């Protein structure tokens, strides 16, 4: 290749700086397309070839016009969406411009909760009972068969945004009437209470080659809707939980059609002891999960994602870096003060004090998984007493 590869990064949120820096370090030219309000955000301007902004809320057609105008004088080798909400636009652009990477059908398995349900069911992966919200007789028969309560989930939102818990048929029909023409954009699922886990992976040549298995404290949906302290920790690598979830995740991601990149998948363990697939996203996990994974393993998911993209452009084989065998966990909450002081926490295992406006957060690291668990559990209680603030669930995530 005579010229350095050029990668177009698209994001509507301030994130992905390590990805862009690694691409540049590997000799690529990086163009960043973001929204006008983030023009002055903390971007890695020293390595960017170009920073382009556009108004927020553009249609896919308008974004296509913007990017194809840029492409008149710039050759793009890859298009990468750094945020989940830009994945559909990036997929459309790849197909429209005939650029390598996941197209719209493949991306739907990581954005559309109904599409990922059908794909997982096709290979026999356990998941909650579900139905599309389309043919009302089908929905009625499903409710007669599956005991309430149920979860009504937006098919294309992230995290716990827009999820409603439905307790009976009357409530569902009332809710669907309120949704009107939007009801088909939801999926109805069986509610399964239990412990929730996440697996953060690296995929190369269609195979999972790295997976960090972690467990949440309170379910993220409960934290988002009711308030509370968000905690997560990397689980003991020798545990049955880790073995079972590693195997399930390794079967799931190829079934969803992932060829290369990073993934954040969530699972739940029901009262029957079985694991059920909840959802997967072809991105780096939010809420500082990437930092927790890095402190536990030495693997930076953002940088490795960049390395996979660049080696793919060059036709080289991706090599996973050496890994550490440590453990890490985090506690994070919305805080009443703009810059909460965490100096009262002095444990030697603290490796990072998170800096985010109106948030308190700590990451701990240890050679022993039980020590991480003890600290994270303790911090969840103390954070609730010292810092915790609660606000309504946003319509869209802020990070």
Protein Blocks (a to p, Z undefined) as FASTA:
>chain_A
ZZdcddddddfbdehklmmmmmmmnopacdddddfklmmmccdfklpmbdcdddehiafk
lmmmmmmmmmmmoccfbdcdfbfklmmmmmmmmmmnopacddfklmmmmmmmmlmmmmmm
mnopacddddddfbfmlmmmmmmmmccddddddfkbghjehiacdfbfklmmmmmmmnmm
mlmmpccddddeddddddddddeehiafbdcddddfbdfklmmmnopadddddddfkbmk
lmmmmmmmmmmmmmnopabdcddddddddfkopacdfbdcddddehhlmmmmmmmnopaf
klmmmmmmmmmmnopacdddddddddddddddddfbfbdcfklpccfklmbdcddehiac
dddddfbfklmmmmmmmmmmmmmmmmoccddddfbdcZZ
